[in-house]
Amino acid sequence: MNDGSADGLAVEATGLAKTYQEGMAPVEVLRGVDLVVRPGEMVAVVGASGSGKSTLLHLLGGLDAPTAGQVRVGGEPMTTLNEEGRSRLRARAVGFVFQFHQLLPEFTALENVMMPGWIAGGRAEAEARGRAEELLRDLDLLERAEHKPAELSGGEQQRVAVARALHRRPAVLLADEPTGNLDRNAAQGLIAILERYRREHGQATVIVTHNPDLAAAADRVLLLEEGRLRPMNV
């Protein structure tokens, strides 16, 4: 298994802090978060709404910059790169699954899954299509490949989002409430998919969730409270 870095860490956060300005008052969301996730490991982050869980994911994936602290992905310093460098590292090493799918409505399921390959460039369309078809087949969606998001169920849309996130074989998969809008059966199916992929393909997975079944599938569960992470038992 390729662990993506010399020290065997897929993603590492050190002293991560984030403060937002609300009017004249600063609001501390994260206060010195430390986190290490190894290849093949699944970590669930739980906590109250507004505790900063989504903010943490955005910082780990380079979608936002911390007020203080550092993030390394595959041994590379995400937080010290410029925006172009962060975009390249993000495209190469990080996959995102969002609660509300964020599929492009005018494109088919197949085209949505192919999108990361198109954006990143350097990949022939035939290769990008082949990888997308492989993922859709693996997720039992190939027969829905030419359907647009509005023609898919919520569970199907979320599986398309997972396939899109995995298209470039990222070292790190970040998922924000991936089962939040799914019924129990669809949620259980998605949990099984996430667990199988991280076990078989070795990507580190960090999931923000309120779903106890999804948290129970993780190797570790961490509580984000008052801006800090601490271990907890499920």
N, C-alpha and C positions, 0 to 999 in steps of 0.2 A: 504493500500500500504506500502510495506517495503521500507523505504527510504535509508537503507544501512548505516546509521551512526547516532550517538546520536544527532547531531545538524541538521539533515535533509538535509545535503548537499551531493550530489553525487560526485561532483568533485570541488576542490578548489585550485586555484593557487595564491600564494602570492609573490610579488616581483620577479617574474620569469625573469631571464636574461640568455642570451646565446650569447657567443662570440666565433667565429671561428678564427683560425689563417690561413691567406692566405699569404704564404711566410713569410716575416718579419712583416707584418702588421696585427693587430687584427681587425676583422670585427664584430661589434656589430649588432646582428640580433634582439634580444629582449632586452628591457631596462626597467625592472621593471613592468612586466605585472601582473595585478590582475584580477582574474576571478572566479566567483562563479556560478555554475549551479546546480539547484535543480532537484530532481527526477521528471520525466515527462516533463521537460522543454527542448525545442529545441532552440539552439543558433547558428546562422550563423555568421561565420567570413569571411569578405570580405577584399580585398586589392589588390594592384598591384602584379604582378608576382615578386617573389623574396623578398617580404616583410616579409617573415618568417612565413607564415600561416602553412605550413606543419611542420616546426620546432616546432611550438607551439603544434600541435597535437601530435607529437612524444614525447614531454616532458610531456604532460598531460597523455599519455598512458604508460610512462615508457620505451619507446623505445630508448630514449636518456636521458642524465643527464644534468641538467641546470648548467650554470656557477655560478649562485646564485639563491636564492629563494627556495620555497618549493611547492610541489604538494601533495595534500591529495585526495585519492579516497575512498569513503565510510567511511571517517573518519580516514583512515589508511595513514601513511606518506610514500608515494611512494618514495620520493627523499632520505630518510634516510635509506632505505632498501639496502641490498647488492643485487647483480645481481640475485641470486637465489630467494630472497624474492620478488624482483620486478617481476620476471617471474611468481611466484605463484599468486601474486596479479593481475597481468595482465591477466593471464589465467582465473582467477575466476571472475573478476569484469569488464573487459574491452573488448569490441568488436571493431574490426577495419574493415572499408570498404575503399579500396584503389581505386584510379582512374582507374588503369589498372588491376583490379580484383585480380591479383596474384593467380589465381587458378592453381592447379598442373595439367599439361596437361595429365599425364599418368593415372589420376584417373577420375572416373565418377563424375557427378554432385552430386550424393548421397554421394560418398566417400569424396568429397571435403567438403561437409557440415558436415559430421561426424568428420572431422579431429581434430577440437578443443577438442572433447571428447576423442579421441585416445591419443592426446598429453598430455592432463591434467591427464589422468589415473583416476582410481577410479570409472569408469563408465562402466558397462557391455556393450558389443557390441550390444546386443539386445536393450538396453535402448537408446544407442547413435543412432542406426539406426532408432528407433521409433521416436525420437525427430527430426532427419533429415527429415524423411518422412513427419512428421507433418508440418514442416516449408515449405518444397517444395510444399506440397498440398495447404497450405495457400497462397503461392506465385504463384499458378497456374503453377507449374513446375513438378509435380509428374510424368507426362507422359514423361518427359525428364530426369528422374532420372538416367537412365543407359547410357546416352550420355556423351561423354567426351567434355571438353570445346571447342575444335575446331569444334564440331558439333552443337554448340549453337550460337545464335545471340548475338550481343553485349548487348542488353537489358537482355537477358536470363542469360548471364554470370554475369552481375552485380547483378541480383536478386539472383543467386546462392551465390555470395559473401556476400550479405546481410544476407541470410539464415545462412551461415557459421558464420558470426559475431554474430548472435543472438542465436547460438546453445546452449551456456551455460547460457543463460538468464542474460547477463551482466547488471550491474547497469549503465554503461556508454557506449554509442556507439559513436565512433569517425569516421567520414567519410571525406575523403580527395577528393574533386572534384568528388563525386560519379556519377554525370551526365555529366562529362566532355567529354566523348566519345560516348554519346548517341544521337540519333535523338530526335526531340521534343516530339513525342508520347511516346517513351521509357522513356525519362526523366520525363514526366508528370506521367507516371505509377509508376516510382520509387519514386518520390516525395510523391505520395499518400500512398505508402507502408510505407515509413519512418515516415510520419505523423501519420498514423494509429497505427503503432507499439508503438511509444512513448506515444501516447494517451491511448492506451488500456493496455500496459504492464508497463508503468511508468519508462522506462529507460531515464536517461538524455542523450541528444544528442547534440554533437558539430559537426558542419559541416563547412568545408572550401569550399567555392564555388564562382564561377563567374556567376552562373545562377540566374538571378533576380527572377524567379518563385520559385526556391528553397529557396532563401533568404526570399521571401515574406511569405512562409509557416512557418517560424520560429517565436518564441515568441519575440526574440530580435535579432537585427542585430548589429554586432560590426565591426568597421573598424580598421584593423591593419595597422598602418602607423608610420614610423620612430621608429619602435620597441615598440610602445605602442598601447593599445586598447582604443577605445572610442566609445560610442553609436552613431548610425546614424539612420536616417529614410530611409525606403525603398521607 
